[in-house]
């Protein structure tokens, strides 16, 4: 089986996804599947979207 890469970006911390999706159980299930074989990378610094 070939695996494909996926990149998910968000300006919200994973712990707050339950509130964003209005369903903490759904958010937990999504995150569980994403990070099972993945990695969370936090990027910090100045935003270039709002100069």
C-alpha positions as CSV (number, residue, x, y, z in Angstrom):
1,X,0.0,0.0,0.0
2,X,1.4,3.4,-1.0
3,X,1.1,6.2,1.5
4,X,0.5,9.8,0.5
5,X,1.6,12.9,2.4
6,X,-1.0,15.4,3.8
7,X,-0.4,18.8,5.4
8,X,-3.0,20.3,7.6
9,X,-2.6,23.9,8.7
10,X,-4.5,25.8,11.3
11,X,-4.1,29.0,13.3
12,X,-5.8,27.1,16.3
13,X,-4.1,24.8,18.7
14,X,-5.3,21.2,18.4
15,X,-6.7,21.4,22.0
16,X,-9.2,24.0,20.8
17,X,-10.5,22.1,17.7
18,X,-13.5,20.7,19.7
19,X,-14.9,24.2,20.2
20,X,-14.2,25.2,16.6
21,X,-16.0,22.0,15.3
22,X,-18.7,22.2,18.0
23,X,-18.0,18.5,18.8
24,X,-15.1,17.6,21.0
25,X,-15.4,13.9,20.2
26,X,-15.2,14.5,16.5
27,X,-12.2,16.7,17.0
28,X,-10.5,14.0,19.1
29,X,-11.2,11.4,16.4
30,X,-9.8,13.6,13.6
31,X,-6.7,14.5,15.6
32,X,-6.2,10.9,16.6
33,X,-6.1,9.7,13.0
34,X,-4.0,12.6,11.8
35,X,-1.3,12.3,14.4
36,X,-1.2,8.5,14.6
37,X,1.6,8.4,12.1
38,X,2.1,12.2,11.8
39,X,3.9,14.9,13.5
40,X,2.8,18.3,14.8
41,X,5.1,21.2,13.9
42,X,4.6,24.5,15.6
43,X,5.7,27.5,13.6
44,X,6.2,30.7,15.6
45,X,7.0,34.2,14.3
46,X,5.6,37.2,12.7
47,X,2.6,36.7,10.4
48,X,3.1,37.9,6.8
49,X,-0.7,37.8,6.1
50,X,-1.3,41.0,8.1
51,X,1.7,43.3,7.6
